[in-house]
Amino acid sequence: MKFTERFNECLHYSDLSQSDIAKYCNTTRQNISNFKAGRTIPSIETLCLLSECFNVSTDYLLGLADDFGNVVIKKEAPQLSAEELEIIENYRKLNPSGKKLIKQTLNTLNIKNTKIEKYKKA
């Protein structure tokens, strides 16, 4: 049951729809719905893709770790260009719904880019 709890927590805090997650994980929206309801658990391959999608470890999703399991490597912060700084300033001026829309758009673009990269490698 721990997987279901963790999956639902990640789903709640994610700006992705069940359909977006299904596309990213090469599965159906029905499977994602079944994971959410606790009716089934994902295959190892799907579990790995879910951990990538939510940016957490597989151990976290399985309830074997209490933190997200992300490795943090401290390094010098990269220098931002003037354009990047302007984007950040404009983002900070947005209201919460505007920020949410930007996050959803970025997540959608990242999923599409990931899919394109997977096809390029194949």
DSSP file (Angstrom, degrees, kcal/mol; ACC not computed):
  #  RESIDUE AA STRUCTURE BP1 BP2  ACC     N-H-->O    O-->H-N    N-H-->O    O-->H-N    TCO  KAPPA ALPHA  PHI   PSI    X-CA   Y-CA   Z-CA
    1    1 A M     >        0   0    0      0, 0.0     4,-1.8     0, 0.0     5,-0.2   0.000 360.0 360.0 360.0 -21.1    0.0    0.0    0.0
    2    2 A K  H  >  +     0   0    0      1,-0.2     4,-2.5     2,-0.2     5,-0.2   0.881 360.0  56.6 -61.1 -38.8    3.0    2.3    0.5
    3    3 A F  H  > S+     0   0    0     59,-0.3     4,-3.4     1,-0.2     5,-0.2   0.937 105.5  51.3 -58.2 -46.0    3.5    2.7   -3.3
    4    4 A T  H  > S+     0   0    0      1,-0.2     4,-2.5     2,-0.2    -1,-0.2   0.906 110.8  48.0 -59.0 -43.6   -0.1    3.9   -3.7
    5    5 A E  H  X S+     0   0    0     -4,-1.8     4,-2.0     2,-0.2    -1,-0.2   0.940 115.8  43.5 -62.5 -47.4    0.3    6.6   -1.0
    6    6 A R  H  X S+     0   0    0     -4,-2.5     4,-2.6    55,-0.3     5,-0.2   0.903 113.1  52.0 -66.8 -41.0    3.6    7.8   -2.4
    7    7 A F  H  X S+     0   0    0     -4,-3.4     4,-2.7    54,-0.3    -1,-0.2   0.936 111.3  47.2 -60.2 -46.6    2.3    7.7   -6.0
    8    8 A N  H  X S+     0   0    0     -4,-2.5     4,-2.3    -5,-0.2    -1,-0.2   0.860 110.8  52.5 -65.0 -35.4   -0.7    9.8   -5.0
    9    9 A E  H  X S+     0   0    0     -4,-2.0     4,-2.0     2,-0.2    -1,-0.2   0.940 112.3  44.6 -63.5 -47.1    1.5   12.2   -3.1
   10   10 A C  H  X S+     0   0    0     -4,-2.6     4,-1.1     1,-0.2    -2,-0.2   0.902 113.3  51.3 -63.8 -40.8    3.8   12.7   -6.1
   11   11 A L  H  < S+     0   0    0     -4,-2.7     3,-0.3    -5,-0.2    -1,-0.2   0.900 108.8  51.8 -62.5 -41.1    0.7   13.0   -8.4
   12   12 A H  H  < S+     0   0    0     -4,-2.3    -1,-0.2     1,-0.2    -2,-0.2   0.912 114.3  41.3 -62.5 -44.0   -0.8   15.7   -6.1
   13   13 A Y  H  < S+     0   0    0     -4,-2.0    -1,-0.2    -5,-0.1     2,-0.2   0.574 100.5  89.8 -84.6  -8.7    2.4   17.8   -6.1
   14   14 A S     <  -     0   0    0     -4,-1.1    40,-0.1    -3,-0.3    -3,-0.0  -0.582  69.7-145.0 -85.1 150.4    3.0   17.4   -9.8
   15   15 A D        +     0   0    0     -2,-0.2     2,-0.2    88,-0.1    -1,-0.1   0.286  69.7 107.9 -92.1   9.5    1.6   19.7  -12.3
   16   16 A L        -     0   0    0     -5,-0.1     2,-0.1     1,-0.1    -2,-0.1  -0.607  66.2-130.6 -90.8 147.5    1.2   16.8  -14.7
   17   17 A S     >  -     0   0    0     -2,-0.2     4,-2.2     1,-0.1     5,-0.2  -0.457  29.1-107.9 -84.2 165.4   -2.1   15.2  -15.7
   18   18 A Q  H  > S+     0   0    0      1,-0.2     4,-2.4     2,-0.2     5,-0.1   0.870 123.0  54.0 -60.5 -35.8   -2.6   11.4  -15.6
   19   19 A S  H  > S+     0   0    0      2,-0.2     4,-2.4     1,-0.2    -1,-0.2   0.905 106.8  50.5 -65.2 -41.9   -2.5   11.5  -19.4
   20   20 A D  H  > S+     0   0    0      2,-0.2     4,-2.4     1,-0.2    -2,-0.2   0.924 112.4  46.9 -60.8 -44.9    0.9   13.3  -19.4
   21   21 A I  H  X S+     0   0    0     -4,-2.2     4,-2.2     1,-0.2    -2,-0.2   0.903 110.5  52.8 -65.4 -41.2    2.3   10.8  -17.0
   22   22 A A  H  <>S+     0   0    0     -4,-2.4     5,-2.6     2,-0.2     4,-0.3   0.917 110.3  48.0 -60.3 -43.6    0.9    7.9  -19.1
   23   23 A K  H ><5S+     0   0    0     -4,-2.4     3,-1.2     1,-0.2    -2,-0.2   0.934 111.8  49.4 -62.0 -46.2    2.6    9.3  -22.2
   24   24 A Y  H 3<5S+     0   0    0     -4,-2.4    -1,-0.2     1,-0.3    -2,-0.2   0.871 115.6  43.6 -60.7 -37.5    5.9    9.8  -20.5
   25   25 A C  T 3<5S-     0   0    0     -4,-2.2    -1,-0.3    -5,-0.2    -2,-0.2   0.330 109.0-120.4 -93.8   7.3    5.8    6.2  -19.1
   26   26 A N  T < 5S+     0   0    0     -3,-1.2     2,-0.2    -4,-0.3    -3,-0.2   0.910  77.8 106.4  54.4  45.5    4.6    4.6  -22.3
   27   27 A T  S   <S-     0   0    0     -5,-2.6     2,-0.2    -6,-0.1    -1,-0.2  -0.727  72.7 -83.9-137.2-173.3    1.5    3.2  -20.7
   28   28 A T     >  -     0   0    0     -2,-0.2     4,-1.7     1,-0.1     5,-0.1  -0.613  26.5-122.6 -98.1 158.6   -2.2    4.0  -20.6
   29   29 A R  H  > S+     0   0    0      1,-0.2     4,-2.4    -2,-0.2     5,-0.2   0.834 114.9  61.1 -63.7 -31.5   -4.1    6.6  -18.6
   30   30 A Q  H  > S+     0   0    0      2,-0.2     4,-2.3     1,-0.2    -1,-0.2   0.894 102.1  50.7 -62.6 -40.1   -6.1    3.6  -17.2
   31   31 A N  H  > S+     0   0    0      2,-0.2     4,-2.4     1,-0.2    -1,-0.2   0.918 109.7  50.0 -62.8 -42.4   -2.9    2.1  -15.8
   32   32 A I  H  X S+     0   0    0     -4,-1.7     4,-2.3     1,-0.2    -2,-0.2   0.912 110.3  50.6 -61.7 -41.5   -2.1    5.4  -14.1
   33   33 A S  H  X S+     0   0    0     -4,-2.4     4,-2.1     1,-0.2    -1,-0.2   0.883 109.5  51.2 -62.0 -39.3   -5.7    5.5  -12.7
   34   34 A N  H  X>S+     0   0    0     -4,-2.3     5,-2.0     2,-0.2     6,-1.1   0.879 109.0  50.1 -67.3 -37.6   -5.2    1.9  -11.4
   35   35 A F  H ><5S+     0   0    0     -4,-2.4     3,-0.7     1,-0.2    -2,-0.2   0.928 110.8  50.6 -62.5 -43.8   -1.9    2.9   -9.7
   36   36 A K  H 3<5S+     0   0    0     -4,-2.3    -2,-0.2     1,-0.2    -1,-0.2   0.879 113.1  44.6 -62.2 -39.3   -3.7    5.9   -8.1
   37   37 A A  H 3<5S-     0   0    0     -4,-2.1    -1,-0.2    -5,-0.1    -2,-0.2   0.559 111.8-119.0 -83.3  -8.3   -6.5    3.7   -6.8
   38   38 A G  T <<5S+     0   0    0     -4,-0.8    -3,-0.2    -3,-0.7    -4,-0.1   0.670  78.7 123.5  79.5  15.8   -4.1    1.0   -5.6
   39   39 A R  S   <S+     0   0    0     -5,-2.0     2,-0.3    -6,-0.2    -4,-0.2   0.812  78.8   8.0 -78.7 -30.5   -5.6   -1.7   -7.9
   40   40 A T        -     0   0    0     -6,-1.1    -2,-0.2    -9,-0.2    -1,-0.1  -0.930  66.4-134.3-142.4 166.7   -2.3   -2.5   -9.5
   41   41 A I        -     0   0    0     -2,-0.3    -6,-0.1    -3,-0.1     6,-0.0  -0.900  34.0-102.6-120.3 155.2    1.4   -1.7   -9.2
   42   42 A P        -     0   0    0      0, 0.0    -1,-0.0     0, 0.0     2,-0.0  -0.286  32.7-106.3 -76.2 159.7    3.7   -0.7  -12.0
   43   43 A S     >  -     0   0    0      1,-0.1     4,-2.8     4,-0.0     5,-0.2  -0.267  40.3-101.0 -68.6 168.6    6.3   -2.9  -13.7
   44   44 A I  H  > S+     0   0    0      2,-0.2     4,-2.3     1,-0.2     5,-0.2   0.920 125.0  51.2 -60.5 -43.2    9.9   -2.3  -12.9
   45   45 A E  H  > S+     0   0    0      1,-0.2     4,-1.9     2,-0.2    -1,-0.2   0.932 113.0  44.4 -60.1 -46.8   10.3   -0.4  -16.2
   46   46 A T  H  > S+     0   0    0      1,-0.2     4,-2.8     2,-0.2    -1,-0.2   0.881 109.9  56.0 -66.8 -38.2    7.3    1.8  -15.5
   47   47 A L  H  X S+     0   0    0     -4,-2.8     4,-2.2     1,-0.2    -1,-0.2   0.913 107.6  49.3 -59.0 -42.9    8.4    2.3  -11.9
   48   48 A C  H  X S+     0   0    0     -4,-2.3     4,-1.8     2,-0.2    -1,-0.2   0.903 112.0  47.9 -63.6 -41.3   11.7    3.7  -13.2
   49   49 A L  H  X S+     0   0    0     -4,-1.9     4,-2.7     2,-0.2    -2,-0.2   0.883 110.0  52.6 -67.2 -38.0   10.0    6.0  -15.6
   50   50 A L  H  X S+     0   0    0     -4,-2.8     4,-2.5     2,-0.2     5,-0.2   0.903 107.0  52.4 -63.2 -40.2    7.6    7.2  -12.9
   51   51 A S  H  X>S+     0   0    0     -4,-2.2     5,-2.1     1,-0.2     4,-0.8   0.892 112.0  46.2 -64.8 -37.6   10.6    8.0  -10.7
   52   52 A E  H  <5S+     0   0    0     -4,-1.8     3,-0.4     3,-0.2    -2,-0.2   0.929 112.0  51.4 -64.6 -45.6   12.1   10.1  -13.6
   53   53 A C  H  <5S+     0   0    0     -4,-2.7    -2,-0.2     1,-0.2    -1,-0.2   0.892 119.4  34.6 -60.6 -42.7    8.8   11.8  -14.2
   54   54 A F  H  <5S-     0   0    0     -4,-2.5    -1,-0.2    -5,-0.1    -2,-0.2   0.510 106.4-125.3 -91.3  -5.9    8.3   12.8  -10.6
   55   55 A N  T  <5S+     0   0    0     -4,-0.8     2,-0.3    -3,-0.4    -3,-0.2   0.918  71.5 115.6  58.8  46.4   12.1   13.4  -10.0
   56   56 A V      < -     0   0    0     -5,-2.1    -1,-0.2    -6,-0.2    13,-0.2  -0.881  69.9 -95.8-132.7 166.5   12.2   11.0   -7.0
   57   57 A S     >  -     0   0    0     11,-3.0     4,-2.0    -2,-0.3     5,-0.1  -0.432  26.6-120.5 -80.5 159.5   13.9    7.7   -6.4
   58   58 A T  H  > S+     0   0    0      1,-0.2     4,-2.1     2,-0.2     6,-0.2   0.869 116.4  58.9 -64.4 -35.1   12.3    4.3   -7.0
   59   59 A D  H  >>S+     0   0    0      1,-0.2     5,-2.9     2,-0.2     6,-1.0   0.893 104.3  50.5 -59.9 -39.3   13.0    3.6   -3.3
   60   60 A Y  H >45S+     0   0    0      8,-0.3     3,-1.3     4,-0.2    -2,-0.2   0.946 109.8  49.1 -63.7 -47.2   10.9    6.7   -2.4
   61   61 A L  H 3<5S+     0   0    0     -4,-2.0   -55,-0.3     1,-0.3   -54,-0.3   0.851 112.6  48.8 -61.2 -33.4    8.0    5.6   -4.6
   62   62 A L  H 3<5S-     0   0    0     -4,-2.1   -59,-0.3    -5,-0.1    -1,-0.3   0.516 116.6-113.8 -84.6  -4.6    8.2    2.1   -3.0
   63   63 A G  T <<5S+     0   0    0     -3,-1.3    -3,-0.2    -4,-0.5    -2,-0.1   0.668  85.5 117.9  82.8  15.6    8.3    3.5    0.5
   64   64 A L  S   <S+     0   0    0     -5,-2.9     2,-0.3    -6,-0.2    -4,-0.2   0.553  73.7  41.0 -92.3  -8.8   11.8    2.3    1.2
   65   65 A A        -     0   0    0     -6,-1.0    -2,-0.2    -5,-0.1    -1,-0.1  -0.994  64.5-150.3-138.2 143.7   13.2    5.8    1.7
   66   66 A D  S    S+     0   0    0     -2,-0.3     2,-0.2    -3,-0.1    -1,-0.1   0.623  82.0  57.9 -90.5 -13.4   11.8    8.8    3.5
   67   67 A D  S    S-     0   0    0      1,-0.0   -10,-0.2   -11,-0.0    -2,-0.1  -0.627  99.6 -99.9-108.0 174.7   13.5   11.4    1.3
   68   68 A F        -     0   0    0     -2,-0.2   -11,-3.0   -12,-0.1    -8,-0.3   0.688  46.8-131.5 -69.3 -17.0   13.2   11.9   -2.4
   69   69 A G        +     0   0    0      1,-0.3     2,-0.3   -13,-0.2   -11,-0.1   0.619  51.0 152.2  78.9  12.1   16.5   10.1   -2.9
   70   70 A N        -     0   0    0    -15,-0.1     2,-0.5   -13,-0.1    -1,-0.3  -0.585  44.5-128.4 -78.5 137.3   17.9   12.7   -5.2
   71   71 A V        -     0   0    0     -2,-0.3     2,-0.6     2,-0.0    -1,-0.1  -0.723  20.7-155.1 -84.3 129.7   21.7   13.1   -5.2
   72   72 A V        -     0   0    0     -2,-0.5     2,-0.6     2,-0.0    -2,-0.0  -0.931   8.1-169.7-110.8 121.4   22.8   16.6   -4.7
   73   73 A I        -     0   0    0     -2,-0.6     2,-0.4     2,-0.0    -2,-0.0  -0.945  18.9-137.5-110.3 119.0   26.2   17.6   -6.0
   74   74 A K        +     0   0    0     -2,-0.6     2,-0.3     3,-0.0    -2,-0.0  -0.608  39.5 148.3 -79.0 128.8   27.3   21.0   -4.8
   75   75 A K        -     0   0    0     -2,-0.4     2,-0.1     3,-0.0    -2,-0.0  -0.959  53.9 -70.1-150.7 167.4   28.9   23.1   -7.5
   76   76 A E        -     0   0    0     -2,-0.3     0, 0.0     1,-0.1     0, 0.0  -0.353  57.2-107.1 -63.1 137.0   29.2   26.7   -8.4
   77   77 A A        -     0   0    0      1,-0.1    -1,-0.1    -2,-0.1     2,-0.1  -0.403  38.1-112.2 -65.1 137.9   26.0   28.2   -9.6
   78   78 A P        -     0   0    0      0, 0.0     2,-0.3     0, 0.0    -1,-0.1  -0.375  30.9-106.3 -70.6 150.6   26.0   28.9  -13.4
   79   79 A Q        -     0   0    0     -2,-0.1     2,-0.3     1,-0.0     0, 0.0  -0.609  34.2-136.3 -76.1 133.5   26.0   32.4  -14.6
   80   80 A L        -     0   0    0     -2,-0.3     2,-0.1     1,-0.1    -1,-0.0  -0.702  13.1-125.5 -93.0 143.2   22.6   33.5  -16.0
   81   81 A S     >  -     0   0    0     -2,-0.3     4,-2.4     1,-0.1     5,-0.2  -0.306  29.7-104.8 -76.1 168.6   22.3   35.4  -19.2
   82   82 A A  H  > S+     0   0    0      1,-0.2     4,-2.2     2,-0.2     5,-0.1   0.886 123.6  52.8 -60.8 -39.1   20.4   38.7  -19.4
   83   83 A E  H  > S+     0   0    0      2,-0.2     4,-2.1     1,-0.2    -1,-0.2   0.912 109.0  48.5 -64.0 -42.8   17.5   36.9  -21.1
   84   84 A E  H  > S+     0   0    0      1,-0.2     4,-2.2     2,-0.2    -2,-0.2   0.903 110.9  50.6 -64.9 -41.0   17.3   34.2  -18.4
   85   85 A L  H  X S+     0   0    0     -4,-2.4     4,-2.5     1,-0.2    -1,-0.2   0.894 109.3  51.3 -62.4 -40.0   17.3   36.9  -15.7
   86   86 A E  H  X S+     0   0    0     -4,-2.2     4,-2.6     2,-0.2    -2,-0.2   0.907 108.7  51.3 -63.5 -41.8   14.5   38.7  -17.4
   87   87 A I  H  X S+     0   0    0     -4,-2.1     4,-2.4     2,-0.2    -2,-0.2   0.921 110.9  48.3 -61.1 -44.3   12.5   35.5  -17.6
   88   88 A I  H  X S+     0   0    0     -4,-2.2     4,-2.3     2,-0.2    -2,-0.2   0.919 111.2  50.0 -63.1 -44.0   13.0   34.9  -13.9
   89   89 A E  H  X S+     0   0    0     -4,-2.5     4,-0.9     1,-0.2    -2,-0.2   0.919 112.4  47.1 -61.3 -44.0   12.0   38.5  -13.1
   90   90 A N  H  X S+     0   0    0     -4,-2.6     4,-0.6     1,-0.2     3,-0.4   0.883 110.4  53.0 -65.6 -38.3    8.8   38.2  -15.2
   91   91 A Y  H >< S+     0   0    0     -4,-2.4     3,-1.4     1,-0.2    -2,-0.2   0.918 105.1  54.7 -61.8 -43.8    8.0   34.9  -13.6
   92   92 A R  H 3< S+     0   0    0     -4,-2.3    -1,-0.2     1,-0.3    -2,-0.2   0.751 103.4  57.0 -63.2 -23.9    8.3   36.4  -10.1
   93   93 A K  H 3< S+     0   0    0     -4,-0.9    -1,-0.3    -3,-0.4    -2,-0.2   0.634  88.0 101.0 -81.4 -14.8    5.8   39.0  -11.0
   94   94 A L  S << S-     0   0    0     -3,-1.4    -3,-0.0    -4,-0.6     0, 0.0  -0.312  75.2-118.5 -72.2 153.4    3.1   36.5  -12.0
   95   95 A N     >  -     0   0    0      1,-0.1     4,-2.3    -2,-0.0     3,-0.4  -0.377  42.2 -91.3 -79.0 170.0    0.2   35.5   -9.7
   96   96 A P  H  > S+     0   0    0      0, 0.0     4,-2.2     0, 0.0     5,-0.1   0.850 127.1  50.9 -55.6 -38.4    0.0   31.9   -8.5
   97   97 A S  H  > S+     0   0    0      2,-0.2     4,-2.1     1,-0.2     5,-0.1   0.879 109.9  50.5 -69.3 -34.7   -2.2   30.8  -11.4
   98   98 A G  H  > S+     0   0    0     -3,-0.4     4,-2.0     2,-0.2    -1,-0.2   0.903 110.7  49.2 -65.9 -40.7    0.2   32.4  -13.9
   99   99 A K  H  X S+     0   0    0     -4,-2.3     4,-2.4     2,-0.2    -2,-0.2   0.893 110.0  51.5 -64.1 -39.9    3.1   30.5  -12.3
  100  100 A K  H  X S+     0   0    0     -4,-2.2     4,-2.6    -5,-0.2    -2,-0.2   0.914 108.6  51.1 -63.5 -42.5    1.2   27.3  -12.4
  101  101 A L  H  X S+     0   0    0     -4,-2.1     4,-2.3     1,-0.2    -1,-0.2   0.904 109.9  49.8 -61.3 -42.3    0.5   27.7  -16.1
  102  102 A I  H  X S+     0   0    0     -4,-2.0     4,-2.6     2,-0.2    -1,-0.2   0.920 111.2  49.3 -62.6 -44.0    4.2   28.4  -16.8
  103  103 A K  H  X S+     0   0    0     -4,-2.4     4,-2.7     2,-0.2    -2,-0.2   0.917 111.2  49.2 -61.8 -43.9    5.1   25.2  -14.8
  104  104 A Q  H  X S+     0   0    0     -4,-2.6     4,-2.4     2,-0.2    -1,-0.2   0.911 111.7  49.2 -61.8 -42.5    2.6   23.1  -16.7
  105  105 A T  H  X S+     0   0    0     -4,-2.3     4,-2.5     2,-0.2    -2,-0.2   0.926 112.3  47.6 -63.0 -45.6    3.9   24.5  -20.1
  106  106 A L  H  X S+     0   0    0     -4,-2.6     4,-2.6     2,-0.2    -2,-0.2   0.907 111.6  50.3 -63.4 -42.1    7.5   23.7  -19.1
  107  107 A N  H  X S+     0   0    0     -4,-2.7     4,-2.3     2,-0.2    -1,-0.2   0.911 111.2  49.2 -62.1 -42.0    6.6   20.2  -17.9
  108  108 A T  H  X S+     0   0    0     -4,-2.4     4,-2.4     2,-0.2    -2,-0.2   0.925 112.4  47.4 -62.6 -45.2    4.7   19.5  -21.2
  109  109 A L  H  X S+     0   0    0     -4,-2.5     4,-2.6     1,-0.2    -2,-0.2   0.892 111.3  51.4 -63.6 -39.4    7.7   20.8  -23.2
  110  110 A N  H  X S+     0   0    0     -4,-2.6     4,-2.4     2,-0.2    -2,-0.2   0.895 109.6  49.7 -65.4 -39.6   10.1   18.7  -21.2
  111  111 A I  H  X S+     0   0    0     -4,-2.3     4,-2.4     2,-0.2    -2,-0.2   0.932 112.2  47.9 -63.7 -45.1    8.0   15.6  -21.7
  112  112 A K  H  X S+     0   0    0     -4,-2.4     4,-2.3     1,-0.2    -2,-0.2   0.916 112.4  49.0 -62.1 -43.0    7.9   16.2  -25.5
  113  113 A N  H  X S+     0   0    0     -4,-2.6     4,-2.4     2,-0.2    -1,-0.2   0.883 110.1  51.6 -64.0 -38.4   11.7   16.9  -25.6
  114  114 A T  H  X S+     0   0    0     -4,-2.4     4,-2.2     2,-0.2    -1,-0.2   0.917 110.2  48.9 -63.7 -43.1   12.3   13.6  -23.7
  115  115 A K  H  X S+     0   0    0     -4,-2.4     4,-2.2     2,-0.2    -2,-0.2   0.918 110.6  50.4 -62.0 -43.8   10.2   11.7  -26.1
  116  116 A I  H  X S+     0   0    0     -4,-2.3     4,-2.1     1,-0.2    -2,-0.2   0.920 110.5  49.6 -61.2 -44.0   12.0   13.2  -29.1
  117  117 A E  H  X S+     0   0    0     -4,-2.4     4,-1.8     1,-0.2    -1,-0.2   0.880 108.9  52.7 -63.5 -38.2   15.4   12.3  -27.5
  118  118 A K  H  X S+     0   0    0     -4,-2.2     4,-1.2     1,-0.2    -1,-0.2   0.904 110.5  47.6 -64.2 -40.7   14.2    8.7  -26.9
  119  119 A Y  H  < S+     0   0    0     -4,-2.2    -1,-0.2     1,-0.2    -2,-0.2   0.855 108.8  54.3 -68.9 -34.3   13.2    8.4  -30.6
  120  120 A K  H  < S+     0   0    0     -4,-2.1    -1,-0.2     1,-0.2    -2,-0.2   0.871 109.0  48.5 -65.3 -36.6   16.5    9.9  -31.7
  121  121 A K  H  <        0   0    0     -4,-1.8    -1,-0.2     1,-0.2    -2,-0.2   0.765 360.0 360.0 -74.3 -25.6   18.4    7.2  -29.7
  122  122 A A     <        0   0    0     -4,-1.2    -1,-0.2    -5,-0.1    -2,-0.2   0.482 360.0 360.0 -75.6 360.0   16.3    4.4  -31.1
